[in-house]
Amino acid sequence: MTWTLEARELVVVREGRRILDRASILVRAGEAVAIQGPSGSGKSTFARALATLLEPDAGAVLLGGRDASQIAPTEFRTRVAFLAQQPAMFEGSVVRNLKTGPELHGKSMSDTQASDLIRAVGLDEPILQREARILSGGERQRVALARALANAPEVLLLDEPTAALDPEAGERIVALLRELRARGLSVVMVTHEEAHARALDGTLYRCERGRLAIDS
Amino acid sequence: MSYAHITLPRLLLSLGLIAVAIALSRRSRLGLEGDLLWGAVRGAAQLIAIGYVLLLLFNHEHPAWVVLLLTVMLVVAGATAARRVEHGPPRNVLFPRAIAAIGAGTLVAVLPVFAAVVPLHPWYEARYLVPISGMMLSNAMNVVALVFERIFASARSEADQVEALLALGATPRQALERQVRATLRAALLPTINGLLTVGLVALPGMMTGQIVSGTPPEQAVRYQIVILYQLVAVAAVAGMIAVAFARRLLFTARAQLVLPPN
């Protein structure tokens, strides 16, 4: 069996405190995984370490069986897309935001592709021309998703994607994630909300005091 | 040609100018009286001291002394640029990098000019080497200080943007591009403004000094043009090098953003 993304006994220590304590996870291709835990349990740190945005003090992240330290960060992060809790919008229109990822890698994106992406995250085309920084929280979350999808990642890694949204908008985001998973993407979602963790309808991990365990 | 001598009593008379500023500070309760007085005394003392050092140097011109003096100037410039950088790494981390950026910028501007434009005889001719290098070091110091001050502050305030770009697979260079551009523009602006307004607003110190002490204005102007161009090169090179150092301090080898502790 091939594992898409794996964290092996990640340890993160900050100011003498163990924020992650040998946290491990396996995410198969096309699998949905929710990591649920109270705030301060270390789940956001885990997501950032899994995205290689933070260097763990011990342990390893593997992608397709290869140690992440052997993969160029630019390649790893193109294949594993990470979305922060409140994703920063770049200056300019929504379509400029969508084109950022491909342009970083010397590729271009057509307007048709941009339209397809924005519809895939449940938004209408006119939003493409709007200034990204003035969008609502829910719209930003979707634009950030579309922006990440523009890189054609294998794994979507989301830190609290629903925390800043009202309950309805939050549920719609989870439904969208289920849809994306149905199209073959692996989805890893970190959340403190039990209902959203369950609604993702995949493997459920609990995060407590820096450790991860499968909820059985 | 002769020039009007400034006698010691006349020099003391000029202290009245500081008295004006001190009186204004006291009246507006700025609390700057102490700083102004200390600055006036210290500035005068430093200039008088360098005056004697230069006199000694001109009379006993020896390469070791010239190099020593330039080294002291470089170290002071480095220490000043690395001092009190808010949101930045500690001073001991920035100091050697400031020295390298200021030193390299100055060399780039000074070497070709002394080799081809203002040939020195001998190569350590202090009369040219010291004042011109001093101007370059001072400009480089200001640029490097500005770069350090601004780049660490903007990396912190825009950390979410930088990380969002990294998460999309950007290299550190790409992720910090916007902040770097804004930083370098801000750091080079004073030098560029100097180019645009020279002769219209300010008559530069060196040119003024040369004219006052009897150099034909047309030669003084040529010197000043060369110096202006040197200042531009110094600012650009020192700024770029300082940015490169800052970038290496802000990212790990694995392209992770690490902000210096507050």
Chai-1 contact restraints between the chains, C-beta under 6 A:
chainA,res_idxA,chainB,res_idxB,connection_type,confidence,min_distance_angstrom,max_distance_angstrom,comment,restraint_id
A,L53,B,Q256,contact,1.0,0.0,6.0,A-B,restraint_1
A,E55,B,Q256,contact,1.0,0.0,6.0,A-B,restraint_2
A,P73,B,R254,contact,1.0,0.0,6.0,A-B,restraint_3
A,P73,B,A255,contact,1.0,0.0,6.0,A-B,restraint_4
A,T74,B,G169,contact,1.0,0.0,6.0,A-B,restraint_5
A,T74,B,T171,contact,1.0,0.0,6.0,A-B,restraint_6
A,R77,B,A167,contact,1.0,0.0,6.0,A-B,restraint_7
A,R77,B,G169,contact,1.0,0.0,6.0,A-B,restraint_8
A,T78,B,G169,contact,1.0,0.0,6.0,A-B,restraint_9
A,F82,B,A167,contact,1.0,0.0,6.0,A-B,restraint_10
A,A88,B,D160,contact,1.0,0.0,6.0,A-B,restraint_11
A,A88,B,Q161,contact,1.0,0.0,6.0,A-B,restraint_12
A,A88,B,A164,contact,1.0,0.0,6.0,A-B,restraint_13
A,G101,B,L168,contact,1.0,0.0,6.0,A-B,restraint_14
A,L104,B,L168,contact,1.0,0.0,6.0,A-B,restraint_15
A,L104,B,G169,contact,1.0,0.0,6.0,A-B,restraint_16
A,L104,B,A170,contact,1.0,0.0,6.0,A-B,restraint_17
A,L104,B,Q174,contact,1.0,0.0,6.0,A-B,restraint_18
